[in-house]
């Protein structure tokens, strides 16, 4: 059984008002914040890093009474190098790319030794089969629905069979999709079995972010209910 989780991607925020934007997402009903970390090596873009995560954690302390979960998507080469730094900065979940490491099981163990949840992502060109042997060690699998590196890209519906295959094989696993999710594309992601939705532009640029988050959540919940997988 799984829950619908909506994780706005701060890559679509106004970085000049990052703290306020993040508070606005949680106030609008977001469950997590999706924190995109890019090194200009694994992907052709550079974004924020541990110092920004640390600043955000000071602005949004870890809490048991309200949403404060930082889902750190590490689009970096040698992801092993950053585990300790992200843990110290206040990350809650560390998502590495399968393509960036030679020993994913050892990396998962390292992440958990540092008190974070561990997740593994696959790029569009990577077969979902590589995640099957890792599933027992993971807290979440991420299927990229765009090429990682830049926000605002077009959703790739041809990635949905990967999601469906994961859901069929691991019905109780958190399965995340990231890239181009919004009003028009959420039905396909939900139908395939995704329960963790990363949404950037569609939420941060919405006239009413709370309404958009509610739409995404209800669509996912309806699909999980039909599949008998919704954890109430």
C-alpha positions in Angstrom: 0.0 0.0 0.0 1.3 3.5 -0.9 0.2 7.1 -0.5 -0.1 9.9 -3.1 2.8 12.2 -2.5 3.2 15.5 -4.3 6.7 16.9 -4.5 7.1 20.3 -6.1 10.5 20.8 -7.8 12.2 23.9 -6.5 14.1 24.1 -9.9 10.9 26.0 -11.0 10.9 28.4 -8.1 12.1 32.0 -8.0 15.5 31.5 -6.5 15.5 35.1 -5.3 12.6 34.2 -3.1 13.4 30.5 -2.5 12.5 30.3 1.2 9.1 32.1 0.6 8.4 29.9 -2.4 9.1 26.7 -0.4 6.8 27.8 2.4 4.2 28.6 -0.2 4.4 25.0 -1.5 4.0 23.4 1.9 1.2 25.8 2.7 -0.5 24.8 -0.5 -0.5 21.1 0.5 2.8 19.8 -0.8 4.1 16.6 0.9 7.7 17.0 0.0 10.1 19.4 -1.7 12.0 18.0 -4.6 15.5 19.4 -4.5 17.4 19.2 -7.8 21.2 19.1 -7.4 23.2 19.2 -10.7 26.9 19.3 -11.1 27.4 20.3 -14.7 29.0 17.0 -15.3 26.5 14.2 -15.1 23.9 16.6 -16.6 24.6 19.8 -18.7 23.4 22.2 -16.1 24.5 23.5 -12.7 22.0 24.1 -9.9 22.1 24.4 -6.1 24.1 22.2 -3.7 24.5 21.4 0.0 24.9 25.0 1.2 21.4 25.9 -0.3 19.9 22.7 1.2 21.4 23.7 4.6 19.9 27.2 4.3 16.5 25.8 3.4 16.7 23.4 6.3 17.3 26.4 8.7 14.3 28.1 7.1 12.2 24.9 7.2 13.3 22.8 10.2 12.5 19.1 10.3 9.2 18.6 11.9 6.9 15.8 13.0 3.8 18.0 12.8 4.0 19.4 9.3 5.5 18.7 5.9 9.3 19.3 5.8 10.6 16.4 3.8 13.5 17.2 1.4 13.7 14.8 -1.5 17.2 15.4 -2.9 17.6 14.4 -6.5 21.3 14.1 -7.1 22.0 14.5 -10.8 25.8 14.3 -10.2 28.8 12.2 -11.1 30.3 10.2 -8.3 27.2 10.5 -6.1 29.1 8.7 -3.3 31.1 11.9 -2.7 28.1 14.0 -1.6 26.2 11.6 0.7 27.7 12.9 3.9 27.4 16.6 2.9 23.7 16.3 1.9 23.0 14.4 5.2 24.7 17.2 7.2 22.8 19.8 5.2 19.4 18.2 6.2 18.4 16.0 3.3 15.8 13.4 4.1 16.1 11.3 0.9 19.0 10.9 -1.4 18.1 9.9 -5.0 21.1 8.9 -7.1 21.2 7.9 -10.7 21.9 4.3 -11.6 24.0 5.5 -14.5 26.4 7.5 -12.2 27.6 4.7 -9.9 29.4 1.4 -10.3 28.2 -0.1 -7.0 24.6 0.9 -6.3 24.1 -1.4 -3.4 27.1 -0.1 -1.5 25.8 3.5 -2.2 22.4 2.6 -0.8 24.0 1.3 2.4 26.1 4.5 2.7 23.1 6.6 2.3 21.2 4.8 5.0 24.2 4.8 7.3 23.9 8.6 7.2 20.3 8.5 8.2 18.6 9.2 4.9 16.2 7.2 2.8 17.7 5.8 -0.4 16.2 6.0 -3.9 17.5 5.2 -7.4 16.7 7.0 -10.6 16.9 5.9 -14.2 17.2 8.1 -17.3 14.9 7.6 -20.3 17.5 5.5 -22.1 18.1 3.1 -19.3 16.1 -0.1 -19.0 13.9 -0.3 -15.9 15.1 -3.9 -15.4 18.3 -2.6 -13.7 16.2 -1.5 -10.7 14.7 -5.0 -10.0 17.8 -6.4 -8.1 18.0 -3.1 -6.1 14.3 -2.9 -5.1 14.7 -4.7 -1.8 17.2 -2.1 -0.7 15.4 1.0 -1.9 12.9 3.3 -0.4 11.9 4.6 -3.8 12.5 4.3 -7.5 12.4 7.2 -9.9 11.5 7.0 -13.5 12.6 10.1 -15.4 10.0 11.3 -17.8 12.4 13.8 -19.4 16.1 13.9 -19.9 17.5 15.1 -16.6 19.1 18.5 -16.5 16.5 21.2 -17.2 13.0 22.1 -16.1 10.1 22.8 -18.3 10.7 19.9 -20.7 7.9 17.9 -22.4 6.6 14.8 -20.7 7.6 11.5 -22.4 4.6 9.1 -22.3 6.7 6.3 -23.7 8.3 6.0 -20.2 5.0 4.9 -18.6 5.5 1.2 -19.4 8.5 1.4 -17.1 6.3 2.7 -14.3 3.7 0.0 -14.9 6.3 -2.7 -14.9 7.7 -1.5 -11.5 4.2 -1.2 -10.0 3.3 -4.7 -11.2 6.4 -6.2 -9.7 6.6 -4.0 -6.5 3.1 -3.0 -5.5 4.2 -1.5 -2.2 7.1 0.6 -3.5 7.2 4.3 -3.8 7.5 5.0 -7.5 8.3 8.6 -8.5 8.0 10.3 -11.9 9.8 13.5 -12.7 9.5 15.7 -15.7 6.6 17.5 -17.5 3.9 16.6 -14.9 0.8 18.7 -14.8 -2.9 18.7 -15.6 -2.6 17.2 -19.0 -0.1 14.5 -18.2 -0.9 13.4 -14.7 -3.6 10.9 -15.8 -1.1 8.8 -17.7 1.4 8.8 -14.8 -1.3 7.9 -12.3 -2.8 5.2 -14.5 0.7 3.6 -14.9 1.0 3.4 -11.1 3.2 6.3 -10.1 2.4 7.6 -6.6 5.1 10.2 -6.0 4.7 13.1 -8.4 7.4 15.7 -9.1 5.8 18.8 -10.5 7.8 22.0 -11.2 6.4 24.6 -13.6 2.8 23.4 -13.3 2.8 24.1 -9.6 5.2 26.9 -9.0 3.7 29.0 -11.9 0.1 28.1 -11.2 -2.3 30.9 -10.4 -3.5 28.6 -7.5 -0.8 26.1 -6.5 -3.1 24.6 -3.9 -5.7 23.8 -6.6 -3.0 22.2 -8.8 -1.6 20.1 -6.0 -5.1 19.0 -5.1 -5.7 18.0 -8.7 -2.5 16.0 -8.9 -3.2 14.3 -5.6 -6.8 13.3 -6.3 -5.9 11.9 -9.7 -3.2 9.7 -8.2 -5.4 8.7 -5.3 -8.3 7.7 -7.6 -5.9 5.4 -9.6 -4.4 3.9 -6.5 -7.9 3.2 -5.2 -8.9 1.4 -8.4 -5.8 -0.7 -8.1 -6.4 -1.5 -4.4 -3.1 0.1 -3.5 -4.1 3.3 -1.6 -2.8 3.5 1.9 -5.4 5.5 3.8 
